[in-house]
């Protein structure tokens, strides 16, 4: 309704605003315990992700 008043499109999609009101956090301990999924430190995961994007010419 605010866009009707201002004449501008919202900067954030309505669905994103609706989802922001929910507490969404996850605990990976069950996956680690039951599936044996290894934990990767965030720094290592980010480094691997950046390398993949560069190797595939996305960055």
ZAMAR-815684 format. One record per residue (C-alpha): residue number from 1; x negated, z negated, y negated. Coordinates in steps of 0.2 Angstrom, whole numbers, plus 2048, in hexadecimal, padded with zeros to 3 digits. Layout:
<atoms>
@zaza=NUM u=X w=Z v=Y
...
</atoms>
This chain:
<atoms>
@zaza=1 u=800 w=800 v=800
@zaza=2 u=7F1 w=7FD v=7F4
@zaza=3 u=7EC w=80F v=7F5
@zaza=4 u=7FD w=814 v=7EE
@zaza=5 u=7FA w=809 v=7DF
@zaza=6 u=7E8 w=80E v=7DC
@zaza=7 u=7E9 w=820 v=7E2
@zaza=8 u=7D9 w=81E v=7EC
@zaza=9 u=7D7 w=81F v=7FF
@zaza=10 u=7D2 w=80E v=807
@zaza=11 u=7BF w=80C v=80A
@zaza=12 u=7C2 w=803 v=81B
@zaza=13 u=7CE w=80A v=828
@zaza=14 u=7DE w=800 v=82B
@zaza=15 u=7DA w=7FE v=83D
@zaza=16 u=7C9 w=7F6 v=839
@zaza=17 u=7D1 w=7EA v=82E
@zaza=18 u=7DE w=7E5 v=83B
@zaza=19 u=7D1 w=7E2 v=848
@zaza=20 u=7C6 w=7D8 v=83C
@zaza=21 u=7D2 w=7CA v=83D
@zaza=22 u=7CF w=7C7 v=850
@zaza=23 u=7C0 w=7BD v=856
@zaza=24 u=7B7 w=7C9 v=861
@zaza=25 u=7A7 w=7C2 v=869
@zaza=26 u=7A1 w=7C4 v=87B
@zaza=27 u=797 w=7BA v=887
@zaza=28 u=78C w=7C4 v=893
@zaza=29 u=788 w=7B5 v=89E
@zaza=30 u=795 w=7BA v=8AB
@zaza=31 u=78E w=7CC v=8AC
@zaza=32 u=77C w=7C5 v=8AE
@zaza=33 u=781 w=7B9 v=8BB
@zaza=34 u=78D w=7C4 v=8C6
@zaza=35 u=785 w=7D5 v=8C3
@zaza=36 u=773 w=7D0 v=8C0
@zaza=37 u=772 w=7DA v=8B0
@zaza=38 u=762 w=7D6 v=8A8
@zaza=39 u=761 w=7D0 v=896
@zaza=40 u=758 w=7DA v=889
@zaza=41 u=752 w=7D2 v=879
@zaza=42 u=75A w=7D9 v=86A
@zaza=43 u=749 w=7DF v=863
@zaza=44 u=745 w=7E9 v=873
@zaza=45 u=757 w=7F0 v=874
@zaza=46 u=756 w=7F6 v=862
@zaza=47 u=745 w=7FE v=865
@zaza=48 u=74B w=807 v=875
@zaza=49 u=75A w=80D v=86C
@zaza=50 u=751 w=814 v=85D
@zaza=51 u=744 w=81C v=868
@zaza=52 u=753 w=825 v=872
@zaza=53 u=75B w=82B v=862
@zaza=54 u=74A w=832 v=85C
@zaza=55 u=746 w=83A v=86D
@zaza=56 u=757 w=842 v=86D
@zaza=57 u=755 w=848 v=85A
@zaza=58 u=764 w=83D v=854
@zaza=59 u=758 w=834 v=848
</atoms>
